[in-house]
Amino acid sequence: MLEEASALAKDLPRAHWLQGLCLVCDDEPLIVLDPTSGRGFHLTMTGVGDNYQLHTLLADRLIGKERGGLLDTRPPRPAWVQAATAGPTGPFNLATPIKRRFRLFDGHGNYVDPEGWPSDIKPLDGMRVLVVHPRKGLRGWNNGRAYVSMVPTLTLEREIEPEEAAHWLARIAPARETDAMGLFGGDQGK
């Protein structure tokens, strides 16, 4: 089905939405690791349409003392979270974008581009693993979710035990900072 959707996307200008819809993960377990703190989290994602949305939802679930305090950075604005879930998807624009709060890499050290899909995250030992790194530079986007009628869930199941986090952290590859912000750095933004 995915091959057919890809072929169709080449022929029809709006068919790329069908391909993206075919790539949506449902009831997909996810491990998120923070090498700086040595902490890790187990989440489950369903209906997350793209990595922009994943960034916003992860920031909402993991930033802030009341949410586990994964990173010492500012949580996403409530309007961004609403746009990524069931609220109005905008209006956001280049002057007032939704801003990422960290950069993501997979367990193999590959940069997870916000323009991709969660299904692009290559599993490590059968599990999709994300490794968070501080953001460099300002990266933002103007849409909360790709599929307006699809309400996503990203459930924080638990913080994993320190021994399990250490096990996963020992298995991940170093981040290959091939993204533009990793190569050129930049202002941290707000």
Legacy VTK file of the C-alpha trace (Angstrom):
# vtk DataFile Version 3.0
C-alpha trace
ASCII
DATASET POLYDATA
POINTS 190 float
0.000 0.000 0.000
2.824 2.418 0.818
4.427 1.869 -2.617
1.087 2.600 -4.285
0.660 5.754 -2.196
4.203 6.881 -3.106
3.501 6.332 -6.793
0.206 8.200 -6.491
1.936 11.074 -4.669
4.172 11.610 -7.704
1.143 11.900 -9.981
-1.234 13.990 -7.905
-0.253 17.253 -6.216
-2.026 16.551 -2.882
-1.498 12.793 -2.724
1.589 13.186 -0.492
-0.928 13.504 2.356
-2.051 9.932 1.646
1.524 8.680 1.816
2.032 10.447 5.152
-1.189 8.984 6.494
0.039 5.493 5.599
3.191 6.169 7.667
1.362 7.019 10.906
2.309 4.734 13.802
-0.391 3.412 16.149
0.228 2.042 19.640
3.954 2.385 18.990
6.257 2.149 22.014
8.987 4.751 22.215
12.020 5.162 24.471
13.288 8.733 24.986
16.733 9.217 26.519
18.529 12.248 27.904
22.289 11.558 27.966
22.944 14.684 30.051
20.859 13.530 33.028
21.073 9.784 32.369
17.274 9.578 32.489
14.935 7.751 30.167
11.218 7.552 29.547
8.860 5.015 28.024
6.016 6.490 25.966
3.368 5.186 23.590
2.369 7.137 20.484
-0.728 6.836 18.336
-1.849 9.046 15.474
1.169 11.375 15.437
1.150 12.672 11.862
4.702 14.016 11.519
7.862 14.846 13.439
6.849 18.488 13.909
3.885 17.269 15.915
6.084 14.710 17.695
8.501 17.466 18.784
5.667 19.539 20.248
4.030 16.633 22.041
7.324 15.329 23.459
8.136 18.773 24.801
4.714 18.922 26.448
5.063 15.483 28.033
8.670 15.755 29.210
9.606 19.358 29.985
8.867 20.901 33.342
9.172 19.643 36.883
5.548 18.506 36.992
6.136 16.383 33.867
9.362 14.676 34.787
11.760 17.523 34.105
13.629 15.850 31.266
15.303 19.028 30.091
15.952 22.340 31.723
14.274 24.388 29.037
11.011 26.216 28.552
7.898 24.087 28.043
5.901 24.618 24.859
3.187 27.241 24.908
-0.317 25.877 25.581
-1.531 27.116 22.169
1.181 25.022 20.477
0.100 21.898 22.352
-3.545 22.571 21.516
-2.616 22.982 17.849
-0.758 19.653 17.941
-3.691 17.808 19.526
-7.337 18.794 19.054
-7.433 22.601 18.986
-7.181 25.021 16.099
-4.017 24.266 14.101
-2.978 27.906 13.897
-2.586 30.670 13.051
1.159 30.451 13.340
3.523 32.031 10.858
7.173 32.925 10.445
6.771 35.800 12.910
5.068 33.617 15.555
6.041 29.983 14.873
5.773 26.905 17.040
9.369 26.500 18.261
11.211 23.301 18.953
12.662 22.847 22.406
15.386 20.271 21.587
16.964 18.334 18.748
16.222 14.642 18.337
18.491 11.811 17.217
17.680 8.131 16.882
19.521 5.375 18.721
21.869 4.982 15.729
23.032 8.607 16.002
20.995 9.854 13.026
19.355 13.271 13.156
15.551 13.046 13.280
14.418 15.751 10.893
11.223 17.568 11.930
10.108 17.332 8.297
9.902 13.518 8.472
7.566 11.026 10.128
7.880 9.037 13.359
8.000 5.876 11.219
11.355 7.149 9.867
12.920 6.585 13.306
14.998 3.463 12.759
14.414 0.942 15.585
17.280 -0.072 17.842
16.885 -3.649 19.051
13.251 -3.597 17.938
12.362 -0.332 19.714
12.135 3.217 18.392
14.602 5.200 20.504
14.947 8.973 20.592
17.874 10.785 22.154
17.308 14.432 23.078
19.994 17.053 22.716
19.812 20.761 23.492
18.570 22.801 20.607
21.011 24.909 18.684
19.530 27.809 16.849
15.891 28.549 16.353
13.747 26.158 14.331
10.034 26.694 14.054
7.004 25.693 12.029
3.563 27.076 11.321
1.179 24.124 11.662
0.260 22.165 14.765
-0.707 18.949 13.016
-0.833 17.567 9.506
-4.168 15.751 9.822
-6.815 17.996 11.358
-9.296 15.173 12.034
-6.738 12.785 13.557
-6.302 13.407 17.280
-2.951 12.025 18.454
-2.005 10.554 21.774
1.466 10.493 23.219
1.267 8.839 26.596
4.080 9.019 29.116
3.913 5.497 30.502
6.714 5.816 33.024
10.200 7.010 33.741
12.399 3.997 33.216
14.575 2.738 36.039
18.142 4.117 36.148
19.589 0.686 35.318
17.382 0.361 32.228
18.236 3.914 31.162
21.952 3.114 31.553
21.447 -0.044 29.469
19.873 1.956 26.624
22.386 4.795 26.887
25.237 2.282 26.570
23.710 1.006 23.310
23.122 4.302 21.485
25.538 5.675 18.932
26.954 9.184 19.314
24.863 11.860 17.628
26.009 12.677 14.114
25.258 16.361 14.064
24.633 16.677 10.349
21.661 19.020 10.677
22.200 22.676 9.816
21.892 23.763 13.440
24.417 21.144 14.533
26.874 22.139 11.843
26.516 25.892 12.196
25.142 26.376 15.715
23.214 29.550 16.195
21.223 31.610 18.627
19.273 29.647 21.235
16.147 31.763 20.721
13.211 31.797 23.162
LINES 1 191
190 0 1 2 3 4 5 6 7 8 9 10 11 12 13 14 15 16 17 18 19 20 21 22 23 24 25 26 27 28 29 30 31 32 33 34 35 36 37 38 39 40 41 42 43 44 45 46 47 48 49 50 51 52 53 54 55 56 57 58 59 60 61 62 63 64 65 66 67 68 69 70 71 72 73 74 75 76 77 78 79 80 81 82 83 84 85 86 87 88 89 90 91 92 93 94 95 96 97 98 99 100 101 102 103 104 105 106 107 108 109 110 111 112 113 114 115 116 117 118 119 120 121 122 123 124 125 126 127 128 129 130 131 132 133 134 135 136 137 138 139 140 141 142 143 144 145 146 147 148 149 150 151 152 153 154 155 156 157 158 159 160 161 162 163 164 165 166 167 168 169 170 171 172 173 174 175 176 177 178 179 180 181 182 183 184 185 186 187 188 189
